[in-house]
Amino acid sequence: MEARIADLVRWNMCSMVSSANLGGSGLGGHIATGMAWAEIFEVGLNHFWSTEDFVYYQGHSSPALYVRSWLEGRFSLERLQKFRREAFSDQGLSSYPHPLLMHDYWNFPTVSMGLGPLNAIALARFLTYCKLHKILPEQYTNSRVWVFMGDGETDEPEALSSLSIAAREGLDNLVFMVSCNLQRLDSTVRTNGRIIQELEGKFRGAGWNVIKVVHGGKWDVLYERDTNAALLKRFSTLLDADAQRLTVETGAQIRQELFNTPELAALVEDFTDDDLVALMKDTGGHDFQKIYNAFMAASVNNTTGKPTVILFRTIKGKRGARIEAANGTHSEKFLSAKDMVQVKDVLGMPLNDQQAGEYGYVEAPSDVVAYINEHATKLGGPRPQRKLKEVNWTDPDPKVWAPYWKAQKDTSTTLVLGDLLKRLVRDKQLGKTVVPITPDEGRTFGWIGLYGPAIGVYSAVPTEARPVDHTQTLKVHEMAKGRILQEGISEAQGMASMTAWGTAHHNIGVGMIPFYNLYSMFGFQRIHDIVYNAQDSGCRGFFCGATAGGTTLNGEGLQHQDRTSYLVAGTMQNMRAYEPAFAYHVSTVVKNGMKEMQAKDIMYYMMLFNENYDHQAPPEIYTPEALEEAIMKGAHFLNRLSPEQRANNKCVRLLGSGPLLPLTLQAQKVLEEKYGVLSEVVAVTSYTELYREGEECYRWNRKHPGEPPRVPYVETFFGDDDIPTVAHSDWVRKVPRLVAPWIKGKYDVLGCDGCGRSDLRSELRKYFEIDAENVVYSALYLLGESPSTLQQALTDLGCIVERSDRTSCHEGEVMVQGERVPVAVYAERKKAATA
């Protein structure tokens, strides 16, 4: 029965993907991967994977699962024909597993290869965490995490990077299934090697339980005859490129090349050439009984304290006629009419040649539908399936926020968040849902106070050793009830944990609030793909880029100074980016972010800085409610000029944010005391939020010409005032320029474009021209002061006029031993040296 289902899936997958690409539509799609997994899918879906289990399907196999959902009656034929047609239909089928697009079907986005295995380990770890913290709902007590991946996918660094974590923490609720078809996109995975043996060594070395399912049942008689293990020895020397080729060779060639000694030849002397062809196609990943046995062995492994990997030998494009085991099979998205006739004959589909060539679908007979639904019912329902759950957490005690609405002396926003986290984790109402995460930088972020026994670092395994700091008061406590996830030096693992904890509401119906603090430069620049994957998963939580900005982490230099993450965060659809300057900004963003996360799958990117300075109390020109709203909208005033002041004085507007806001206030003082210029200071908490709403309103107004226009906050905030405006930022100039369309007067932007370098903060800010003195000069320039006044100001303020940048090689120049040399000069030097 399950063989019939597997072949029905294969045929209809060919029809669906090929018909979608008729006429050169360019929609794409993948056929061969689903063909390789077909038998494994049937065994798992009919006998093992319940709706309380978590299955990470390999991304390229999505067509097989769509077709199976049609066979069982979940999808209509009309919906099947909307494969990769999503722009104007909510019934379209996404290219790959994308929960963001098919929120009630897919659980995990996996097609960015390597991220599925990484995230799956984090999820298995999360389930264990919940069990130890007694917050795991009872129905998930015996849940397992099943992970599909390809042998070629294991070359992705993330795919195997966390294997040792799974073993160290005894995640025996985790099963990897690797399709070892020996092929990647272009050619053999290991042309001159043996990928199955290589992976076996890696997994065993990491402490995993390894099950190999290499050969199907037709090989059993040969192994029984082979008393000297000659066949095993032969396979231990057979290179993968040869093994792949022999899958589609003639029987005579197989006999000559594989059974190439008298002892081996004797094993198959009663086999015909046709028998040998069938033998080579009989791999373990297509043998139902052996697949079942492997799954049973993995299922009883939940008491061994080890995760399990099953290495299945499969054939890519299995039973696909021309595309079977071909090197280009991964990219096959369109089968010709002739191809379809051949596939029809191999699979035995009840169609004539004309119907096959017209990409006709074959419905499942009633007994097949009954079989699928009967087994689905036993396992809790059809799969894939994402059960949407409503989750609300209890707000913390209002006293948590109070300390941050007062002036703070000599502190940083990084330290403010650390203090706030301590209060949130200890809160009796909210505490258990708050999970701090860091990749081995907690001391840098001021978290040492969180490491004590009241909170501590999570460790699934009891700590028996005595660390070097065991006698100290401020030491790291590792324990099963610990709350902090200390991820080691791996931003990728930390983001995977944020995804696991931040999607708990979808997976087990428990709301969690992760706070992932990491070096800002090693956030988007290193793991943007994983952050995007978290968004696709429906993640909620705070992604905190600590030690942010282009000059604040001053001594670390080019590799550590981040000038672009602000922009990147603004491109994420379900992420809000904030750059708090003062303590009340930090607490307001966290408080309101948590409220929004109760109703939406949204993440907050918060830029934090390691620079200490005095934090102002909130301005009195706002009520607390109005100020909170303004902060979340993106900007608020620190002071306003009266109409009389504007009428009788030269005036400017200064935009500051993050750690530069104290410098903005310093510039305000210099302008007034030295040059008689009055200014309004704006604290910009989010340029990207101002821009986002402004663009949304602009589009709505453009598309609704006959209706009253919508007015965004950014337009109301800046109004029709044509006062000159200067913005300075610890980020690239493109960040403050986001609001340029809504500023009516002259607008000058100062920012940290270019590569970073090490120096004192004051020197770096002078070099990048974002210090208070350059703000003052820009204000004078926009006010139209005379050349002589401006020249004198440059001298008085100490602003640099010309600067060299040895990191930049401009057109017409070459770098010679750190010196930029014009090409013509270099040519003359070279000519002279040759002479």
N, C-alpha and C positions, 0 to 999 in steps of 0.2 A: 504493500500500500504506500509506504513512504517513498519507495523508488518511483512510483507513479507520480506522486506529488512533486518530487524533485524534478522530474522531467517536464511536468506541466509548467513548473516555475521557469525552467530553462527556456522552453519554447516561447512562452508569453513574454518573458524578458527580452528575448531577441526581437519579437514583434513590436513591443512597446518602444524600445530604444531606437530601433531602425526606422519605424514609421515616424517617430518624432524628428528624425533627421532627413526625411524625404525632401528632395528639392534643395539640398544643401543649406538647411536652416542654420547650421552651426550650433545647434543646441547642445550637442555632445551627449555624453552618457557612457556608461561602462557595462559591458556584458560579461566579460571573462571572469571577473572576480566573483560574482554571484554564482557562476557555474562551478567554480572551485569549492564554494562553501555549501552547495545545495544539500548534500547528504547530512552534513554537520548541523545545518539549520534545522532539518527535520527532526533529528534525534533530540536536539536541545529543546525546540519549541513544543514537541509532543510529549517529552518525558521528564525534563529537568528544570527548565527556567520558569519559575513561578512569577506572578505579578509582584511578589515581594523581593524578588531577586533584581539585580541591576546588571544589564547587559550592554556592553559597549560594542555595538556592531561596527564592523569596518566600513568606513565611509563609502568606498566604491561599490559595496554590495547593496546599496539602497534599492536599485531596481528590483532585485530579487524579493525584497521584503514588501515593496509596493505590490508586486504581482501576486504574492502570496495573500496579501490582505484583500485583493480583488477576488481571488479564488475562494476565500472563506466568506465572502459577502460583505466585508467591511467597506470596500470602495466600489463605486459604480464604474462601469466601463468608461463613462464620460470623464470621470475623474482620472482614471488611468491614462487617458489620452491627453491630460493636461500635465504630463511629465515635463518638468522644467519650464512651465508656462505659468508664472506666478504674478506678473506685474499687475494684472487687472482681475485676478480671481483668487479668492481666499480658499478655493478648492485645488489650486495648483499644487503639484508635488515638487518639493524642493530637490535640488540636484543631489544633495547629500543629507545626512542627518543634521537638521538644523532646528532645534527646539524653538528658536525665536520665530521661525516661519511656520512650523507645524507643532504648536505648543501642546496639543493633546496626543501626539503620536511619538515623536522622538524625545528621548531623555537626555542624550549626550551628543554634542557635536564632536565628530571624530576624524573628519577627513583631512584636517591638517595633521599629516602623519607624524606619529610619535607622541602626540598630546593625549590620545585616548589612554594608552598604558600609563602615562604619568598621572593623569587625573584619576584613573581607576585605583591606583595604589593609594592615593590620597583619600578616596571615598572609602575604601576598605579600612583604612586607618581611622577615618571619622566614625565609622560604625563601631569600631572597638572603643574609641574614646567615649562615645555615647553610652556604651554598655558599662564602662568603668565608672562613668559619672552618673549612672542610673537615670538617664534621660532618653534612652532608646525605647520607642514604643514596642510593645510585646510582640506584635506581628512580624517585626524585623529581627527577632532574636537569632534566627537561623538563616538569615539572608546571606547570599553569596554575591560576589562581584565577578562577572564573567567578561573576559576581555578578548575581542578578536583583533588580531594583527597579522600583518604579512611578514615573511622572512626578510624581504627587502626593506620593510619599514624599520627593522631593528637597526639600520644604519643611522637613523635619526638620533641625535644625542639624547633627546628627552625620553626616547622609547625605553631605554634600559637604565637610565640614570638613577632611578630610585629602587632598583632591585634589592639592594642591601637593606634599605629601610623596611621593606616588606618582610624580609627574613628576620632582621633584628627584632622587630616588634611582633613576630609570630602571627602574621596575618594569614591564618589558615582558612579565612573566608574568601580568599582570592584565587581565581583560576584564570591563567592566560591560555589562550588557544592560538597557536601560530600556524598559519597556512604556509607550509614549506613547499611551494610549487617551484622553487629554485629560480624564479624569474622576478625581475623588477621591470620597470617601465620599458627599458630598451633592450636588455639582454639578461644573461644569467647573473644571479646575485653573486655567486662565487665561481667564476669560470674555472679557475684552477684550484678550487678548494671544495669544502664540504660544509655547507651552511648548517645542516642539522647537527653535525658533531660540534661545530663551533658554538652554536647556541646552547647545546647541552652543557658544554664546558662552562659557559658564562653563567648559566642559571644554577648549575650545581655549585660552582665556585661562590656564588652569592648566597647559597644556603637554601635553595628551592628544592622542592620535590619535582622530579622530572619524569614524565611519561612520554615515551616515543611510540607513535603509531605510524609506522613506515610502510608496511606491506599489508595487503589485503589477504583474504582467506585462501586465495589460490596459491599463495606461497607456503602455506602451512605444510603441505606434503613434502615440499623440497627441504624445509628445515628439519622435518622428521627424518628424511633420508640422510641429511648432511651430518653424519656423526663426528666429523673432524672439523666442523666449523669452517669449511672451505668457503662457503657462500658468504659468511660474515666477513672473512678476510678479504674476499673479492670486493665486497661493498665498501670496506674501509679504505680501499685504494681507488675506487671509482670516483672520478671528478664530476662535479655537478653539471658541467656543460655536456659531458657524455651521457650522464643519467637523464637529463632533459631530452637530449636528442634520441636516445634509445626508446623513449616513450612513443615516438612516431615512426620508428624504423620498421623494416620488414623483419619477419621471423628469422630469415636466414642470417641477416646482419646481427640480430640480437644473439643468435646462437654462436656466431663466430666471435663476436666482440665481448660479450658478457661471460659466457660460459667457455672460456678460452683455455682451459686446461683439461686433460683427460678426466680428472676427478670431477670437475664441474660439468663437463659434457655428459658424463654418466648420469648425473642427477636429472637431466631433461631428455634422455635418449628416447623416452616414450612420448614426448611432447611434439606435436606437429608445429609447423611454423605459425599457423593460426593460433595455436595454444600459446605460443611465446608472445605473440602480439597482445593477446588478451592478458597474459601474465604481467607484461610491463605496464599496462593501463590499470592494473588492479593495485592501486596504492591504498594505504591505510585510511587516508582521509575520505575515501569514498566507499568504505566497507561499513555498513550500518552496524553490524554486530561489534566490530572492533571500536567504533566510535562510542557505542553505548557502554562497552566495557571500560573505556578510558574515562568517560564521564562518571561512571559508578565509582571508579577508583578515586577520582578527584573529589567526589562527594563525600566519601568516607574519610577523606584526609583532614576533616575539620577537627581532629583531636591530636594531630601530629605536631602542631605548632609551627608548621611550615606552609608557605604558599605553594601552589602547584602550577606547573606549566605543562601543557600537552603540545608536543611537536607533531603535527599532522603532515604527512607527505601527501600533497594534493597535486592536481594537474590543472593549471590555469586554462580556462576555456573548455573544461571537461565536457565531452560529448557535443562539442560545437563544430564538428567536422573540420573545415579549413582552418579555423582559428585555434583549435586544440593544441596547446603547448607551443604555439608559434611565438617567436620573440616579440612580434608587434601586437600580440593579442590584447594587451592592456588598453591600447588606444583604439581598438575596434569599436566603433559606435554606429556603424551602418553595414548591414549585411545585404548583399544584392539578392535579387530574386533567385538566382542560381544557388547562392549560398543557403538561402532559406529552404530550398527543396532538399538540399543535402542534409541540413540539420533536421528537417522533418523526417527524413528516412532513418537517420540515426536514432532519433527519439521515438519513432513509431507513432507520430501524431496522426489522428484520424482526419487528414486533409488530403485533397488531391494537389497536384503540382501547381495548378493555377491559384488555388486558395493560399497555398504556402507562399507563393511568389507575391501575393498581394498582402502579405503580413497579417493574415487572419489570426484572430485569437481563438484559443480553445478553452472553453469553460470547463470547470471541474464537474465531473459526474456527481450525482447526489450522494453516493456512498463515500466519495472523497470529502465532500463538504461536511458530511456527518462525522467522519473520522476526525477531521481537523477541529471541529467545534466541540466534539466530545472530549478530546484531550485538552483543548484550551480551557474548558470549564473546570476540569480537574485541577488545573494549575492556576486558577483564579481569573481567567479571562483571556481575551486575545492579546497578542503582543506583536510588535512594540506598542506600548501604551504609556502615556504619561498622565497620571492621576493628578488633576489640579486640586490643590489644597489651600484653604484659607487659614492663614496663621497671623495671630496678633500677639505681640509681647506686651508686657506691662511697662508703662512708663516709669522711669526711675523717680525716686524722691526728688521733688523740686529743689531741695536744698543742695543737690549735686551741682547745680549751675551757678549758685549764688556767688561763690568766691571769685569767679572770673569776670564779674561785672563791677570789679573794683580795680583801681590802678595796681599794677604789679611792678616791683622793682627788679631790675637786672635779671631778666629771664629771657628765654627763647620760646618760640611757638612749639618747638620740639619738646621742650620740658613741660610746657603747659599741657600738651596732649598726654604726656606720660603721667602727669598728676591726675588729669581727668580720667584716664583709663583706670587708675588705681581706685578712684571713687566709684566708677561704673561697675567694675568687677566685684567690688565689695557691697554694692547695693543689694539689699535683701529682695527687692522686687524684680530687678532686671539682671542681676549679676551673672547667673548661669548662662545667659545667652551671649555674653560678651567674651570674645576670644581674641586676645592679642597674638599676633604672628610676626616673627622677625627672622631674617636669615643671618643669625649670628652677629647682630649689631646692637643688641639691647642696651649695652652700657653706653654706646655712643648716643642713643636716643633717650638716655636718662631713665632707663627702665630698671636699674639695679634695685630700686625700692619694691618692684613687683616680684622680684625673684625669691622673696622670703617665704616661709612656710604657709603664710595665709593665702598666697596665690600660687607661686611656684611655677616650675616648668613641667609640662606634661611628659611623662615617660611611661610607656606601657609595661616596661620591664623594671622591676624594683632595682634600685641602685644599691649595690653592696660595697662598692669602692669608697674610699675616703679621698676626695679631691684635695688639692693643695690648699684650698681656702676653707677647709672644713671647720677650722677653729675661729674663723672670722664671723663677725655679726652680719655683714652684708655679703652673704654667699649665695650661690645658686642652689636652690632646692629642687631636685628632680623627683617627681612622684607621680603615681597613677592618677591622683586627684588634681595634679597640676593644671593650670589654666592656660599658660603661655605655650605656644607652639614655637619652639626654638629649632629652626629648620636646617641649621648648618649653613655652610656657604653655598647656597643654591637658591637664587631668586626664582628659578623655575619651580622648584619644589614648594616654595612659599606661596607662589601664585596658585599652584594646584591645590594647596590646602585652603587658600581663601575660596577657591571655587567649590570645594567639597563642603566647607562649613557654610558658605554663602548661598548654597542651593539646598540646604537642609529642608527648607519649607517645601520644595518640590519633591524631594526624595523620600523623606520620612515624616513630613508634616510637623517638623519642629523648627521654630524660628531661631536663627543664630545671627549674631552681628559680629563678623570678623573685622579686625583692624589690622591691616597688613602694613607694617612700617618697614621701609627698605631705603637704601641709598637711592636717591632720586635718579641719578644718572644710569643706574642699573635696573631701572624700571622699564619704561617704554622702549628705551634704546636696546635693551637686551631681551625682553619677554613680551613685546607688544602682541605677538601672535597668541600667547597664552591669555593675555588680558582680553583680547577680542573673543577668544574661546569662552572665557568666563561670561562675557556679555551674552553670547549666543546661548549659554546654559541657563540664563536667567538669574545670574548671581546678584546678591545684595551685599553691601558692606562698604568699608572705607579702605581705599587704596592710598596709602600715605607716602608721598615722596619726600622723605626727610633729607636733611642736608641738601636742600634744593638750591636752584639758582646758579647764575654764572659767576658770582664773586663771593658768595657767602661762605662756601667751603673753600676758603682762599688758598690754603697751603697745598691742597691735593692736586691742583693743576689740571691739565688738559683732559685727562681721562675721566675725571670725577665731576667736573663742573658742568651742570646741566642747564642748558639754555632753551630747550625745545619741547620738553614734556608737556608744558602748558598747552602749546598748540595741538600736540597730538591728542591729548585728553579731550580737547574741544571737538575733535572729529568723531568721537565715540557717541553713538546715538543715545545710549542709555547710561551715560556718565555725566556728572556735573563736576566741573573743576573750580576749586576755590583756592585763593592765595591769601590766607589770613595774616594780618599784621599784629593784632593785639589779642589778648586772652579772650575778650568777649566775642571776637570774631570766631575763634576756635570753638568755643562752647556753643555758639549759635549755629554754626555749620553742623556740628555733631548732633545737637538737639533736633534741628529741623530735618537733617538727613535721616535720622532714625524714624521720625514720623512718616516721611515719604516712603521709606523702605517697608513700612507696614502694609502699604497698599500697592507698591510697584516693585518690579524687578529693576532696580537701579543701583549703580555704584557711584560713590563720591571719590573724586581724586582730590586730595588735600595736600597742598605744598607746604612743607614745614621747613624751618630754617634753624640752624644751630648757632645763630648769633644772639648774644645777650644784649638787651637794651631795656629801657623803662617802657612799660606798656601803659598807655593812657586809659583812664576810665572812659566809659561811653560819653559821647557829646550830649549835652543837655538840651540841644535844639530838637531832639526827637523824644517821643515817648518810647518806652522799651519795646512795645509791640511794633511801632512804626520802624524803629531801628532794626529789629530782627527781619522785618520784611525787606527793608532796603539792603541789608547785608546779603540776604538770599537772592535778591534781584540782581545784585552785582556791584552796587556803589552807594556810598552815602557821604554827606558832607561832614567835615570836622568843624567848619565854621562857615558862616554866610556873611557876605558884605551887604550893608544896607544900601538903599537907593541913594542916600546922601553921600555915602562913601564912594560909590561908583561914579556919581556925578562930579565929584570934586577931586578925584585922584586917578592916577594911572593904575589900572587893575589887570590882573591876570588870574587864570585858574590853573592850579597845579594838581596833577594826578599822581598819586603815589600808591604803592602796594607792597605787601610783604615787609621785609626788613629795610626797604628803602623809604618807607613812610616816615620814620624819624628824620631822615635826610630831607624829605619834602618839607617837613616842619622847620628844619634848620634853614632851608632855602627861603621859606616864607619870612623868617625873621631877618635874614640878610637883605632881602629885597626891600623890606620896609625900612630898616634902620639905616641902610647905606645908600639906597637909591630912591627912597620915597615911593615905592610901588606896593600897593596893597594886593592881597591875594586870598582867594578861597582855596582850601585844600580839600581834595576829594580822596577818600579811601576807597580804592577800587578792589573789591573782593573777588570779582570774577568778570574779566573781559569777555570770556567765552559765553557766559550766560547772557550778558548784555547783547552780544552779537546774535546769539541764537534766537532770542525773542524778537529782536529787531528784524532779522531776516524772515522769520515766520510771519510777522505782521506785514512786511513788505510784499511777500508773495500773495498773501490773502487779499491785500488791497489791489494788487495788480490783476488778480483774477476775478474780483468782484467790483467792477467799475461803477456800478449803479448804487452801491451801498455805502453807508457811512464808514469812513476808514477807521481801522484799528490803530491805536497809538501805543507803541511799545514803551516800556519803562525808560529805556535809554533815551528816547526822544523827549519824553516828558522831563527827564532828569536834566539834560543839557539845554532843552528848550531852544528858543530862537536867539538866545544870547550870543553875540558875536565876540565876546571877550576872548583874547588870545589864550591858548591852552598849551601847557607843556606837560608831557607825560614822561616819566622815566621808570625803567623796569629792569629787574635782574634777569630778564628773559630777552629773547630776540625782539627786534623792533616790530616784527609782524604782530606780536601780541597786542600792544596798545593800539596799533593801527586798525584793529578789528572794529573799533568804535568811531573811526574817522568819518563815515558817512553821516553821522548824527551830530557832529560838532560843526557849528556854523562858521565860527571864526577861524583865524589862523591856528594851525595845530602842528606842534613839533614833537617828535618822538625820539627819545634816547633809550638805547638798549644794548644788550651784550651780543651783538652779532660777531661771528668769527670764532676762533678756537680759544679755549681757556689757557691759563698759565698760572704759575704759583707766585704769590707775593702777598704783601700786607693788603687787607681789604681796602684800606684807603688808597693805596697805589693802584690796585686793580680797578677801582671805581673811577679813579682819575683817568686811567688808560682807556677804559670803555666809555668814558664821558657820561657817567650816570650819577656822579656825586652831586652834592648840594651846589657846588660852585658852577658846574655845567648847567644845572637847572636854572640858576640865577642868570647866567649868560644867555641861555636860550630865551628866557622871558624878556630880557632886554632887547634881544634881536627881533622877537616877534612884535614888540612895542614900537619898532621902527626907530630906535635910537641912532644917532649920527655915527658915521664910521669912526670918528675920533673917540667918541664915548665908548663904543664897542671895543676899540683897540685898547683903550685904557682899562676897560673891564677885564679883558683877557689877561692883561698883566697883573692887575690887582687880585684877581681871583685865582691866578696860577693855573689857568686852563692851558693844556697843551694845544698847539696849533698843528704841527706836523707830527705824525707818528709812523713808525715802521712796524710792519707785521711780518716776521720771518716765517710764519706758518702759511703765508699765502704766496703762491707763485702766479703772478699775473701774466696775461697775454704779452708776448714779446720779451719775457724774462725767463731765465733759468736759475736754479739754485746751485751755487758752487760753494761747498763747505760752509753752509749757513748764510751765504751772502747772495742777495738777489742781483743778478747781473743781466743787463740788456743782451739780447741775442747777438746783436752786431758786435758788441764788445767781447762777448765770449768767443765769437768766431775769430776775431783778431788775435785774442790771446792764444787760442788753439793753433792758429796759423803760425804765430811767432814761436810757440813751443815746438812745433814740428820742424820749423826751420833751424 
